[in-house]
Amino acid sequence: MRAQLRTSPRSSALAGVVTVVACLLVALPSSSATAAAAGSGASAARGAVWSWPVAAPHPVVRPFVGPPHPWSPGHRGIDVEATPGAVVLAPDDGVVHFAGVVVDRPVLSIEHADGVLSSVEPVTAVVATGDVVTRGQTVGVLEPGHCADQGCLHLGARVDGEYVSPMLFLGGVEPSVLLPTRPG
């Protein structure tokens, strides 16, 4: 004979919250995403971790659209309105991972702490692969050609190889808030 376990509505609600939190933790790209958001001497609680790679203002003309699968189409970064010829700055301390042309576009990638990689395009680099860069240092010049009707800079971010919204590092994403699923 099996004993039946009695549960109260309160313990059921608590179990539901624990399940949701566990699912959210599993769904994160990696545990280092949290560390990356707090890396380089800045705290995620204080807001932005990166500085913007172009001078203000920073209108985002096309947001990050993560694909449902790694091979699916999507927009794996943000497009920030900027004038061709604008100076491009390192968003944070790091080492230049790549500076060159991909297909027909000049690209610059910087490896930051905790498995974080930023990339900007179309940018002609004034630094070379392997160079150490500091937050706010000039790393290149914006070229025309990314946004057809206006100049813009494409800024991408990866954590441990997975694309994430650069807004996570620029302070533009509100934190998640878990709400109860049942009243009372």
C-alpha positions as CSV (number, residue, x, y, z in Angstrom):
1,M,0.0,0.0,0.0
2,R,1.3,3.4,-1.0
3,A,1.1,6.4,1.3
4,Q,-0.4,9.5,-0.1
5,L,1.4,12.8,0.3
6,R,-0.8,15.7,1.2
7,T,0.3,19.1,-0.1
8,S,-1.1,22.5,0.8
9,P,-1.8,25.2,-1.9
10,R,1.1,27.1,-0.5
11,S,3.6,24.2,-0.9
12,S,2.3,23.6,-4.4
13,A,2.9,27.2,-5.3
14,L,6.4,27.1,-3.9
15,A,7.1,24.0,-5.8
16,G,5.9,25.7,-9.0
17,V,8.1,28.7,-8.4
18,V,11.1,26.4,-7.8
19,T,10.4,24.6,-11.0
20,V,10.1,27.8,-13.0
21,V,13.4,29.1,-11.6
22,A,15.2,25.8,-12.3
23,C,13.9,25.9,-15.9
24,L,15.1,29.5,-16.3
25,L,18.6,28.6,-15.0
26,V,18.8,25.6,-17.4
27,A,17.7,27.9,-20.3
28,L,20.5,30.3,-19.8
29,P,23.3,30.1,-22.4
30,S,25.8,29.3,-19.7
31,S,26.5,30.1,-16.1
32,S,29.3,32.4,-17.3
33,A,26.7,34.7,-18.8
34,T,25.9,35.9,-15.3
35,A,29.6,36.3,-14.6
36,A,30.1,38.1,-18.0
37,A,27.4,40.6,-17.1
38,A,29.3,41.4,-14.0
39,G,32.8,41.2,-15.5
40,S,35.5,43.8,-16.0
41,G,35.1,45.6,-12.7
42,A,31.5,46.6,-13.3
43,S,28.4,45.1,-11.6
44,A,25.3,44.2,-13.5
45,A,23.3,45.8,-10.6
46,R,24.9,49.2,-11.5
47,G,23.6,49.0,-15.1
48,A,25.8,48.9,-18.2
49,V,29.0,46.9,-18.3
50,W,30.1,48.0,-21.7
51,S,30.4,51.5,-23.1
52,W,28.8,52.3,-26.4
53,P,31.2,51.8,-29.4
54,V,30.1,55.0,-31.1
55,A,29.5,58.5,-29.8
56,A,26.0,59.5,-28.6
57,P,23.2,59.5,-29.4
58,H,22.7,55.7,-29.7
59,P,19.5,55.1,-31.6
60,V,19.1,51.3,-32.1
61,V,17.6,51.1,-35.6
62,R,17.4,47.3,-35.6
63,P,17.2,45.2,-32.5
64,F,18.6,41.8,-31.7
65,V,16.4,39.0,-32.9
66,G,17.6,35.6,-31.7
67,P,16.9,32.7,-33.9
68,P,14.9,29.7,-32.6
69,H,17.8,27.5,-33.6
70,P,21.5,28.2,-34.1
71,W,21.2,27.6,-37.9
72,S,18.0,29.6,-38.3
73,P,17.8,33.2,-39.7
74,G,17.8,36.0,-37.2
75,H,19.5,39.3,-36.5
76,R,22.4,38.3,-34.2
77,G,23.2,41.8,-32.9
78,I,21.9,45.3,-32.9
79,D,22.3,48.1,-35.5
80,V,23.2,51.5,-34.0
81,E,22.7,54.6,-36.2
82,A,26.1,56.2,-36.8
83,T,27.7,58.2,-39.6
84,P,30.2,56.5,-41.9
85,G,33.7,57.7,-40.9
86,A,32.7,57.7,-37.2
87,V,35.4,56.6,-34.7
88,V,34.6,53.1,-33.3
89,L,35.6,52.5,-29.6
90,A,36.3,49.2,-27.7
91,P,33.2,48.5,-25.6
92,D,35.4,47.0,-22.8
93,D,38.9,45.8,-22.1
94,G,40.0,42.8,-24.1
95,V,42.3,41.4,-26.8
96,V,41.6,41.8,-30.5
97,H,40.4,38.3,-31.6
98,F,40.0,39.1,-35.3
99,A,40.5,42.1,-37.5
100,G,39.9,41.6,-41.2
101,V,37.3,41.0,-43.9
102,V,34.6,38.4,-43.8
103,V,33.0,37.8,-47.2
104,D,32.9,41.5,-48.3
105,R,32.7,43.4,-45.0
106,P,35.4,44.6,-42.6
107,V,34.9,43.0,-39.2
108,L,36.5,43.5,-35.8
109,S,36.1,41.1,-32.8
110,I,37.4,41.6,-29.3
111,E,37.6,38.9,-26.7
112,H,36.7,40.1,-23.3
113,A,36.7,38.3,-19.9
114,D,34.5,35.3,-19.0
115,G,34.1,34.0,-22.6
116,V,32.5,37.2,-23.9
117,L,33.2,38.2,-27.5
118,S,32.1,41.5,-29.1
119,S,32.1,42.2,-32.8
120,V,31.5,45.3,-34.8
121,E,31.0,45.8,-38.6
122,P,31.6,47.3,-41.1
123,V,34.7,48.6,-39.3
124,T,38.1,49.1,-40.7
125,A,40.4,48.3,-37.8
126,V,43.3,50.5,-36.6
127,V,44.4,47.6,-34.3
128,A,45.6,44.1,-35.1
129,T,44.8,40.6,-34.0
130,G,46.4,40.0,-30.6
131,D,46.5,43.7,-29.6
132,V,45.4,44.4,-26.0
133,V,42.7,47.2,-26.0
134,T,41.1,49.1,-23.2
135,R,37.5,50.3,-22.8
136,G,36.9,53.5,-24.8
137,Q,40.1,53.1,-26.9
138,T,39.8,53.8,-30.7
139,V,39.8,50.5,-32.5
140,G,38.5,51.4,-36.0
141,V,36.5,53.6,-38.3
142,L,32.9,52.9,-39.4
143,E,32.6,52.2,-43.1
144,P,29.4,52.7,-45.2
145,G,27.3,49.8,-46.4
146,H,25.6,48.0,-43.5
147,C,22.2,49.9,-43.4
148,A,21.1,50.8,-46.9
149,D,19.2,54.1,-46.2
150,Q,21.4,55.3,-43.3
151,G,24.7,54.7,-41.7
152,C,24.9,52.2,-38.9
153,L,27.2,50.0,-36.9
154,H,26.3,46.4,-36.3
155,L,27.3,45.3,-32.8
156,G,27.2,41.6,-31.9
157,A,27.9,39.7,-28.7
158,R,28.6,36.1,-27.9
159,V,29.0,34.3,-24.5
160,D,30.8,31.0,-24.7
161,G,30.0,31.0,-28.5
162,E,26.3,31.6,-28.1
163,Y,24.8,34.8,-29.6
164,V,23.1,37.1,-27.0
165,S,21.7,40.6,-27.2
166,P,24.4,43.2,-26.8
167,M,21.9,45.2,-24.8
168,L,22.6,42.8,-21.9
169,F,26.0,44.5,-21.7
170,L,24.9,48.0,-22.5
171,G,22.3,48.2,-19.8
172,G,19.2,48.1,-22.0
173,V,17.5,44.9,-20.9
174,E,15.2,44.9,-17.9
175,P,15.7,42.1,-15.4
176,S,13.2,39.3,-15.4
177,V,10.6,39.3,-12.6
178,L,8.8,36.1,-11.6
179,L,5.1,36.5,-10.8
180,P,2.9,34.0,-9.1
181,T,0.8,31.8,-11.4
182,R,-2.1,31.6,-9.0
183,P,-3.8,34.3,-6.9
184,G,-3.3,34.3,-3.1
